[in-house]
Amino acid sequence: MSGRSRRRAVVVAATPTPNGDLHIGHMAGPYLAGDVYSRYLAADGRDVIYTTCTDDSQTYVTTTARRLGVPAAQLCAESTAKIERTISAMGLSMEGLPPIDDRYRATVLEFFTRLHETDRLRERTVRLPYAQESGRYLYDGLMTGSCPVCLTGSAGGVCEGCGHPNNADELLGARSVLEPDSPVTTREVTILVLPMEEYRERLTSYFAERLGRWRPHAAQLVRELLDRPLPEIPVTVPGDWGIAAPFPETPGQILYPWVEAMPAVMYSTWWSADRRGERTEAVDELWRAGSDTELVYFHGFDNVYHWGLLDLVLLMAHGDRYVLPEANISNEFYDLEGEKFSTSRNHLIWSADLLAEVPRDLVRFYLALTAPEFQRTNFSTAALTEVTERRLIGPWNRLAEALNALAPAGAGSPLPTTATGRDRAASIIERFRLTYELDGFNLGRSAESLVAALDRLAAAAQEPRERDDALGAGDLLLQVRALLACAAPLLIDAAAEATAAGVDLALDAEQPEKITPFVLPRLPQAARAGAARTEVAA
Ligand SMILES: [Zn+2]
């Protein structure tokens, strides 16, 4: 449609930490949502790169490796392979995960060397928690304590509960995760930081323009953060797992793990484009302001501070060099049988296990229907089986059958459509667009719109008296085609089957005056009950 944006889009899902596979809480959060949005843009004729990059330098790699008794590098490699298989099993429209290699490290170092050369970084002496017995400085996942803002249990870096950051010695009652019995004191260290306060003016005008698109909980956190003195982003820290910081002021230190994300996803964007045969000269070319790329992030609420502020300031610190994100779409936690997913307590279902048992279109539909977009929601395998059968597969396959009886594919000539039928089909598409566009992006409403339209069309196909305005078979086919096109970002295999059979599922396709009967691909039977095992710690 002529009024719509034609800009190239780069869609980024939060960078997964390679200390395990993706469970369905991750999937129902940023990964499915980013995929649905990317597929919607692509169906609209947009050039889209959907990407992410593993976050190998995170402290959580070190702590999980210690818990499992394996070398950290081995954990990274094995987890990355698992995540890659899961991305492919779920049908996420990513090129894959880029290798964390010399080019990756060069991209990260170039990003920070430029900030160092342009005098954006400041030397600060801070007090860092210090585990006396091991001589280890503590930050992020290396420590645990209580959040200074909401007072609940929290790791270092950021609080999962309230989303507020805690730097250096701000965490209350800090203990070491690797050496829980070691006394913890604090020690003065000189590190390099990027003071967020220096970007307040730019942040304020950025959020004045964009915060309206954010979900309420995340927007509230941003307002809370802007109402306080803004934190200083550590750029270097003393540590032994990460990329060595190349600055003379901080010999022996590494880059703070969280600051790698921006150059990391620039690198993964470059790598994804390259895999498609679009080699750009500079790695960060598609992120440059001149590229006019539409940048969108998908991440959890616990990452609002990182993706929403810290990473934004890292881009702003480069002056006008980079595009800034159009929107951050965040999600809340997904519960499993009423309790938060937890890898350490083994209370989880791996996406790969569920996808091995349940056809992925059904998984995608059910995760979309129950996605924790605005508040915590719950997953249960029994509900997946019952709800997809009753609300999706039943009416869908009844519609497929009735359509086939009414207008058998391959028999006879194209059927005429009426202006009313063409209007109906266009209305279906317009309703779905509202759920896919950034201003109102909502997976739950996409899934509900699918169910509602499906009920209506299945009834109309089975019982002609139910057909409003006495529309003919051609009009019905036209609406079913529109519905299939709108469902395509969710039901990727059904859509691929129809496309392979020659059905045009482009969202901006003309509503034609004649339509050739086609087969609505049947949906596979639902999950075998209790298929994916819910692992609950004994
Ligand atoms: Zn908190």
Residues whose N, C-alpha, C, O or C-beta is under 5 A from the ligand:
A	BS01	ZN	C147 V149 C150 L151 C159 G161 C162 G163
